[in-house]
Each structure stands twice: as C-alpha cells, then as structure tokens.
C-alpha cells in the first residue's frame, strides 16, 4: 500500500462494512508501528462490529492505559467486558469513572450488568424513573418485569417503547417473546414473521433461507446480524413450533436462519439444534447439551433439559452424575419442584417405594394448589372479574403441566409391575384436577385396554377415552400416536364393532395419502401399525392364516424398524406354537411366510432391527442388527420346522 493511502483505505473499508479486512490491516499496522491511539481505537471498533468482544476489550484496555483521561475509552472498555461476560470487571471500570458527562449511559450499563447478574433490585436502582418518555428506559423496565415473570406488564412497556422509538427488530423480538411466554403463540408468530420479512428486505446480504439452496457459506457474527434480530426470530419460531409439536417445522426454522459455521453458532441456536435433533441423532444432541453446560454461560434451560432428556431415555444414573457435578448451580437453574421431581425419579431406580412417597408429596402440593385456584376461578367468574379469572385459568394450566409428569411417574412405577388396577387407582384419584388433559385420558385409556381380561366393559371405557381424543384431533388424526389408534381399532374388533374400525382406518389411510402428496419424503406408518395390531390380535387368538396375511399385506412398502417389531412377533409366535405342537400350520401358510421373509432379506439390509440406546457402550454388531439378519434367522427356523 502506497504511503498516504492507508487512512483513505481504512476508512473506505469501514464505510463498506468490511470489518474483517480492516481489522487485519489495522492489526498489522499496530504490530509494525506500535500502539497508536487512532489505530487501536479503530481496531477496537472493528472487533466490536465483528462481535469479537474479547479482542475489542484488549484494544480498549490498552487505550485506557495510554490515555486514561478519555472517558469514552473507559466506557467502551467496560461495555466490551460486559459483552464478554466479565461483569464484575466491567463494574469496577465503571466505578473508576469519578465524574462523567454521560451519567445516563453509565447508569444504564450498570443496570445491564446488575440485570445479567440477576441482581434485579440493584438494576432497578440504576434505572432513572424520571425518563418515562425515553424508549431505552422503557425497554430496560420491560426487561426487569420480564425477568420477574410479569410478562403482561413487560409487554405493555415494550409496546410503549415501540410507539416512541419506532419498529426496531430487537424490540419487536422482545414483544414476540412476551407473547410466547404467555402461550399466545399466534401473536408471537405474527411479530416473528414481521422481523423475518423485514430482515429479508433490509438485510438481504444475510442470506436468509439460503441453506435450503445448498449454498454453504457463512455470514459471520457481525453487528449487522445482531442488529437484524434474525437469529433470535428464527430461534423463537423454532421454539414455538417445537411447543406445538411441529418438529419438522422447528427444524426448518433453524435451517432457514442466516448461515454460519458450527463454531460461530451462539449458545441458544446450539441448544435448539440439540433439542430438535434428539429424535434423529440423540447422541449428537446429548453431546451438544453437555458442551453447553461446560461453558461459562449457557441458556438457562440447558441444565433442566439435559437432565429431563437423560430421564426420558432411561439414563437415570447419568442424570444423577450430572446433577451431582453441577449441584452448586441447581438453585439457580432448577425450580424447587423440578429439583424434587428429578431427585425422586433418580431414587426410583434403587428405591421405588421411597420415590413414590416423594412423588406423592409433590402430587399433594400440586393438587392443593389446583383446588385452591379452581375455587378462586369460580368465585371470579361469579363476580364477573373476567380478566382476573382468565389469568387464574392460565396459572391453573401452568400447574397442571407440572403435575402431569409427577402423576405419570407415580403410575409408571406400578405399570412396570403390571399392576394395572393400582395404576388405574392412581389416575382416577387425579380425575378431579386433570380430567381434561390429553395425557391423562390417553394413559387411563391404555390402562383400561390392558385390563380387558377382567370384563368387556373395560374395552368400552377405553373406547370412550380414545374416541374423545380422536374427536378432538379428527382434522389432524395423524397427530395422535399410532399405538392409540391401533388400540382403539382392536377394541372395536373385540366388541364386534368392525364397521367403526373400518371407518377410522379409512380416515387414517386417506390422511396418509394426502400427507404423502404434500410431503412425499415423509414416512407415515399409522395405517400400517393399525393393521399390524389387528393382525397380531388374530394371531394371538390362534387364527394365524388371517393374521399373518394381514401382517404381510400391511407391510407392503412400509418395512421399517417399528413395523418390523410388530411383524416379527407374529412370526415368532407362529414358530413357537408350531414347535411346541400346539398348532399345525398348513404348508401354504409357511410358504407365505418364507416368501415374505425373503422379501425382507432383500429390502431390509439398511433397516435396523431394533433401536439401541444412544449412549450404550455395548452395541449389537451392525451386521446383526438389521431386518435382513433377523429375517434369515426366522426363515431358517421355518425351514427347520417344515423338516419335522
């Protein structure tokens, strides 16, 4: 670079927002010519724009040493320390500024630091209540209210700030987040869509949705990206879709955000990717959550989600280890109820009775709260206090969502012992408070279904509950689990209501065809599993010819790990009973089984035969855990059977 062109080149690069190139050039200048105020100041600015707060802090620290009388250097140094997470150091730097021409900026930065340290009282003291018409002050007050769980009050502050300061993406995100916390997902999605639509127009360089086109590049963690609030918007959209159980849409939302390398991903995005990938790649999901938990800062939900996921996958010992290793942070990141729940579930592995007692204490607390709120709601409705009544109903629903996992854990202790009457008693005791909850209905229906040997009336009770769920989800019947629909159809068949079973099966088949037209790559097995369940029913009654034919027919183009699980049970039952001379299957039936198993050999090479726990050290040999391998074993057994 020619002498005299350096300054013009640097400012030209900054004007074009080419901060990476500018930083490299300035870094070379500083290393060559020493630490000059202009070069360090510009270098710190470029690092800040690149969200590289650590290097920016180093620059501003050097500036405060070279020229300690410049107040802005100290202020910027404190701000970069705050952004880096060194809150105590940032506060010390601010306290060293004796007199200031910018008291409001310093007070608000102190408030942000106190807020990040969860010192809400200290943050409130730092905020100047006199500036009611100042949008920044309103945003700060809104953040404090949000942190306290006063989402409606926070929303009002954010909306007021928006009217005063205009439509800024980050402020719009705050509004959407309030609606999300109040479970008003449609309103939240409206504001999220507004951020995304605006971002596509005003920040076209951020390549929104470019991931779908297979273009692999990174826009980097620039100040422009931060200002656009696009990452926050797509993360919130993914969270909403995840809450609504629209898991594919949640994955797509994370894919649609501006592209970055995995090393550049923020902690919230990494956390959300871990959650949506648990079904397809749980090992990777656990690794990501573990990685986040080991960092200095992580999303508050990380600790609880990791523990709950371990429990849901049956890794109570690992959950116990993680809880013990991070016991010092449990009060900060786990509510008291959740901590007691986790302890009870972990203890259940060694002492089910003690676990049940602990869960029962939680259940009693929740039930007491629910009854109290229920009475309050009735009184409020009678006094025409509609607003307060609606708020009480929201609180009631929130507590129910906490109570349901406790109740299900209690029930599962006896379910595993096949003590279905006791399971039914536990669930029936909770009818008063949770009888409208789908999870309660589903599990009680399963219990009635398993108790059918006592009386045919049990089938009628199961059908009644299953039908309520079908009616509620009739327009989206595939959102129900295939097992529930299969149990309902089997119940219909057993009480000789075959016509109702056929109507439901036609409905499911039609919905699968429509879904396949819209999403050709999406695999759906509801209709297949219903047929498999009915086929299994006939096999259990000894009618193997019809049962096996139904199983074979249902698996056409539907061979999968889950469908194979149901199918092989029928064949193994046939082989076992024939070997024990309890039945004499005709040759035509055995040949039909052989032809079917030969097809399974061909098409089952890349289909795993059984799901393995994602973190287990001892795994089946890859060649043995395939449908092909198991089909050959059963084929050999049938051939041996035919020789007898």
N, C-alpha and C positions, 0 to 999 in steps of 0.2 A: 504494500500500500504506500502510495506516494506521500511525502511529507506535506502536511497541510490539508490532507483529505480525511484524516482519521475522525475528526469531530463530525464532519458532514456525513461520513459513512455510518458512524454510530447512531446519530440522531435519525438518519434515514431508515436504518434497520428498526429502531424503536417505533418510528412512525408507522412502519408496515407491520408492526407487532411480530417481528422475527426475533423473539427474545432469546431463543437458544443460541442463534448465531451471534447475537450481540454479547451475550454472556461469555461465550468462548473468546471473542475478540478482547473484551474488557479484562478477562482473566489473564490473557497473555500479556496485556499492557501492564497490569499490576505486577505480574511476576517479573517482567523485564525492567520496568522503570520505578518500581517501588509503589508503596501505598499512598496514592494521592486522593484527596477528598473527592474531586469530581468523578474519578474512575470508580472508587469504592461506592459512592452514592448511586451511580448509575448501575453498577453491578448488583448492589443490594436490591434496587428497584426491579431489575430484570429477573432475579431469582424469585422475588415476591410474586411477580406476574406468572412465573412458571410454577407457583405453589411449592417451590423448594425453600421452605421456611428455615430449615436448618442452616443452609449456606447464607441465606439472607440475614439471619441473626448474626452470623460470624462477621459479615460486612458491617452491619450497623454497630456491632460491639467495637470493631476497630475504629469506626468513625467517632464513637463516644470517647475513645482514648485519645485520638488525635486532636479532636476539638470538643472538649467536654462542655463548652458553654452553649453549644447549639441544642436547643430544646427538642427540635424535631428528631434529631438523631436518637435521643434517649426514648422518645415516644415510639419511633419506628422499631427500635431495639426491643422495647417491651412488647410491642404488638407481635413481632415475629417470634419472640419467646412464648407468648400466649398461644400462637398458632401451632407452635411445635409441641406444646403440652407442658412446658416448664412454667407452671402457673405461679409458684412461689417466687421463682427468679424474676418473672415479669413484674410481680407486685413490688418486689424490692427496688427494681429500677424505677418504677413509677413513684415510689415513696421518696426517692432521692431527688426528685424534681421539687425544689423548695418553692419557687414562685413560678407561676405559669400564666401564659397569655391564652391558653386553651384549656381552662378548667373543665369545661363540659366534656371534651374529648377524653381527658384523663379520668374523669368520674365514670364515664360510660365504659371505658376499657377496664377500669377496676370492677365495675358491676359485672362485666362479661367474665372476668376471672373468677369472681366470687360465685357466679352462676355455674361455671364449669366445675367448681369445687363443691357444688351442692350446698353452698352457704347462701340460702335464699334470703335469710334475714340481712346478711351483710350486703347482698346485691340490692335489696330494696333500699337500704340506707344510702347507697351510692347513686340511686336514680333521683334526679331532680323532679319532684312532683309539680313544680310550677310550670313546666313546659308541656301543658296539656295539648297544645295545638301542634306540637312537634311530632312528626311521624316516627322518627327514630325512637323517641321516648315511649310512644305508644307501642311500638314493636317490642321494646325491652320489657314493658309492663305485661304485654301479652305473653311473652316467653316465660316470665315468672309465674303467671297464672296457669299457663300450660303445665309447667313443671309441678305445680301444686295439684294438678288434676282438675282444675276449674276450666274445662275446655270451652264451655259456652261463653264464659266471661272473656277468655283469651280470644275467642273468635270475634267477639264484638270489638276488642281493641285492634285486632288485625284489619278488620273491615274498615274501621275508622281511619287507621293509618293509610289504607289503600285509597280512601276518598281524598285524603290530604296530600299524599305523596305520589299518587299515580299507580299504574299497574306494573309493578316490578315482579319479575319471576320468583325470586326468593320469598317475597311477601305472599304471592299467590300460593306458593307451596305451603307456607305456614297455615293459610286458610284451609287448604285441602287437607292438611294433616289434622286440623281440629275436627273437621267433618269425619275423617277416618276414625279418630278416637271416639267419636260419639256414635259410631256404627252407621253413619249416614253415607253409605258407600257411593250412591248415585251422585250426590252433590260433590263428594270428593273427586270422583272421576271426571266430573264436568270441569273442575278447576285444573286437574292434571292435564286433561285434553287441551285446555287453553294454553298451558305452559308449553306443551309439545308442539302445538300448531304454531304458536308464536316463535318458538325456537327454530322450527324448520325454515321459517321465512327470514328471521333476523340473524340467525347463526347457521347459515347453510354450510359454512366451512366445517361444521362439527360432524357432518356425515351421518345424520340420523337415519336409521334403517338401512345403512349401507352394509351391515353384516349379512343381511338377507341375500345380497347380491354376490356374496363370496369374496368381497374385496377385503383383503387382510392388511390393515394399516392401523396406525394409532394417531389420535388427535392430541394425545398427551393431556396431562393435568394442568391445563392453562387457566389463567384468570378468566378468560372468556368462557370456558366451560363452567367454571364455578358461578359466574355471573348469570349464565343462562338457566341454571337450576334444572337442567335436563336430566342429569344423573339422579337427582333427588326425585324428580317427577316419575321417571321410569321405575325407580325402586318402589315408590309408593303405589304405582299402578300394579306392579308385581305383587306387592303385599295385599292389595285389595282383592286381586284375582285369586290369590292363594287362600285368603279368608273365605272366599265364595266357593272354594274347592274347584276353581277353574285352573287346574295345574298346568295345562298346556299353554293357556293364555299367559299365565305368570312367567313361564319360561320364555315365551315370545317377547314379553315386555323387557326382560333382561337382555335379550338378544338385540332388541331394537335400539338400545341406548348407544350414544356415540362410542365408536370402537376404541379400546385401549388394550394394551398388553396385560397379562395377568399380574405382572409386577407393579403395574400402575393402578390397579383396582383399589378403590377405597374399601374400608372395612365393612361398610353397610352392604355394598354390592357383593363383596365376597361372602358375607353372611347369607344373603338372599340366594346366591347361586348355590351355596351349600344346601340350603333347605329344599330348593326345587329339584336338586339332583339326587336327593336321598332315595327316591324310588328307583331310578335307573342306575345310579352308581353310589350306593351308600358308603362304601369305603372312602371314596374321594370326599364325600360330604362330611364324614367324621373328621377326616384329616384337615379340612379347611376350618372347621369349628375349633379343633384343637389348636391349630396355628393361631387363630384369632385370640383365643383365651390366653395364649402365652405372650401376647403383645402388651405394651404399656397401657394402651387404650383400645377398647373394642365396644361394639354395640351392646347396650345393657341386656338385651335379650339373649346374647350368646351363651352365657353360663346356664341359664334355665333351659334353653333349647337343647343344648348338648346333653344335659342330664336327662331330660324327658325323652330324647331320642334313644339314648342308651337303654332306658327302661322299656321303651316300646319295642326295641329289637331284642329284648331279653338279656341285656348285658348289665344286670344289676351290680355285679362286682366292679365293673369298670366305672359305673356311676358312683359307687361308694369311694373308689380310689380318687376320682376327680373331685368329689365333694370334700374329701379329707385333705387333698393337696391344696385346695383353694378355700379352706374353711374361713380364712381371715376376711374373705370378701362376700361371704354368704348373706350377711345382714344388709349389705348394700345392693345386691343384685337379686336376692330371692325374698319374696314376701314371707311373712311368718307362716301363713297357711301352706304355701308351696313347700317351704322347708320341712314342715311337719309331714306333709304328704310324701315327699321324697324319702325321708327317713323311714317312714312306715313301709313303703314299698321295698326299700333295700333290706330292712329287717325281715320282711316276709320270707326271704329265701332260707333263713335259718330258724325263724320262729313265726309261723303263720298265725298262731293264736295271739301273740303279742302285737303283731302287725294289725290284726283285725281290731283289737282293742284301741289301738292308736287311731286307726281309720274311723272307728266308731265315735271317738271323741270329736274328731273333725266333723263327722256327719251330724252329730248332735248340735254343734255350734252353728253349722250352716242351716240346719233345719229351724233352729230357734230364730235366726236372723230372717229367714224366709217367711216364717209365720208372722213375725212382727211387721215386716214390710207389707205382707198381704193384708193384714188388718188395717195398716196405715192407708193403703191404696183404696180400700173400700170406704174408709172414712172420708178421704179426699174426694172421691167421686160423689159421695152423698152430699158433700158441702160445695160441690161444683168447682173445686180447685183443680181444674183440668191440667194446667201447666205442671203443678207440683205432682199430680197423680202420674203424669207421663214420665216425669223424672224418676219417680219411685219405681215405676214399671221397668225402666231401663236398669236401675240398680238391682231389682229382683232378678232380671235376666242375667246380669253380670254374676251374681252369686250362684245362680243355678249352674252356669258354665263351670264354676269352680267346684260345685258339689258333685256333678255328674261323674268326673273321673274318680272321686273318692268312693262313690257308690259302686261303680263298676269294678274297682279293685276289691271291694268287700265281696261282691258277688262272685268274682273270678276265683277267689280262694276256694269256694265250695264247688264252683263249676269244674275246676280241675279234679276234684274228688268225685265228680259225677253225682253229687248230692243236689239234684235239681230241685227237690222240694224246699231245701234251705235257701237256694238261690232265689226261688220264686218268693219266698217269705221276705227276704231282704229287699227285693224290688217292690213288692207290694206295700211294704211299710213306707216307702218313699212316694207312693202314688199321690198323696195329698199335695206335695210340693212340685213334682216334676212330671205329672201325668201327660203334659202336653209336649214334652221333649221327645224328639225323634229317636235319640239313642236309647232312652228308657223303653219306648214302645218296641223298638227293634229287638232289644235283648230279652224283654219279657216274652215276646213272640217266640224267640228261639227256645226259651225255657219250656213254654207250652208245647212246642213242636217236639222237644226231646222227651216230654212226659206223656206222649200219646199212648204208650202201652197201658197206662192206667185207665184211660177212658177215651172214647171217641170225642167227648166234649172238649178235650184238650186241643184237638185239631180245630174245632170251631172257635175256641178262644184265640188260637194262634192266627187263624184266618182273619178274624176280626181286626187284630192289630196290624197284620201285614196289609190288609185292604185299606186301612186308614193311611198308611204310608204310600201305597200305590196311588190312591186318590189324590193325595197331596202332590205327588210327583208325576202325575199322569202325562202331562205335557213334556216332561223330561224324564221318561221312565228309565233311561239308561243311567241316570244319576244314582239310582238305587243299586245296591250290591247284587251281583248275580246270585249269590247264595240265598238272599232273602226271597228273590223272585222264584228261585228253584224250590225252596221250602214251601212257598205258597202254592205252586203248581202241584207239588207232591201231595200236599194236604188236600187239595181239590180232588185229586185222583183217588186218594184213600177213602174219602167220604162219598165217592162216586159222583162228584160234580165235574165230570170231564169237560163239559161244554165251557165252563168258566175258565178252566185251564187252557183250553184251546184258544179262547178269546184273548187271554193275556199273552199267550205265546205268539199269536199273530201280531199283536200290538208290538211286542218286543222285536219280532223279525222285521216288521215294517220300519221301525225306528232305526234298526241297524242298517237297513238298506238305504235309508235317507242319509244317515251319517256317513256311510261309505261313499255316497255320491258327492258329499261336501268335502269329506276328508278321506280320500282313497287310501292313504297310507296308515290310517288309524285302525288298529285291530280291536274288534269288539267280540266278546265271547259269551254274552249274556244268553242268547238263544241256544247256543251250543251247550252251555253248562246246565241249562234247564232240562234239555233233552238227556244229557248225561245223568242228571239226578233222577229223572223218571226211569231211565234205563237201569240205573243202579237199584232203584226200588223194585223193578220186576225181577232182577237177578236175585235180590235178597229174598223174594217170595218164591224162588225156585223156577221162575219162568225165564230161563236163560236164552231160549231161542228168540223171544221177542225183545228181551232186554239187551242182548248183545247186538241184534240187528239195529236197534235204536241208537246204541252207542256208536256203531260203525257208521251209520248214516249221519249222525250229528257231527262227526269229526272230519267230514269232507272239507278240505281247505281250512280247517280250524285246529290243526295239530299245534299244540303249544304246551309249555311246562304245566300250566294249571289244568288244561283239559286232559292231558295225559295222566295226571294224578287221578282223576275220576275214572278214566277209561281202564287203566291197568288194575284198579281194584276189582272191577267186574271180571276181568280175565283171570286174575289170581284166585278169586272166589270160585270160579268155574273149575279151574285146575285143582284146587284144594279139595273141593267136594267130590270131584271125579276120582281123584287119587285115593280118597277115603271110602270109595264105593258107595257114597251117599246118593249119587245120581249117575245115570248112564247117558251122557250126551250123545246125540246122533252124529254120525260121521259128517253130515252136511254142515252141522254147526262148527265142528272142529276145523273143517276145511275153510269155512268162512273166517274163522279166527286166524288161521295160517295166512290166508291171502291178505287180511288186514294188517297183520304184523309184518309181512313182507313189505307192504307199502310204507309202514312206519320206519322200517330199516332204511329205506331209500330217502325218505323226506326228513328223517329225524337226526341226521348226522350233526347238524349245527344247533339242535334244540336241547337245552339241558334238561335232564330228567327230574331233578329236584333242586329247589332253591337251597343254597347254603348260606349260613350266617356270614355276613360280610367281613367280620373281623376274626373268624375262626382260623387258628393256625393249621389245624389238621383238616385238609380238604380231600375230597374224593379225587381219584385220578381223572384227569379231563376226558380220557377216552372211555371211562366207565360211567361218568355222569352225563350220559346222552340217551335220548329216546332210542336211538339205534341199538345201543348196547343192551338196554333192558328189553327191547322188542326181541332181540336174538335169544336172550335167556328164556323168555316166555315161549318163544317158538320152539326152542329145544325141549322145554318141558312138555309142550303139547305133543310133539313128535314122539317123545318117550311114552307119553300117556297112550298114544294110539298103538304102540307096540305091545301094550299089556293085554 
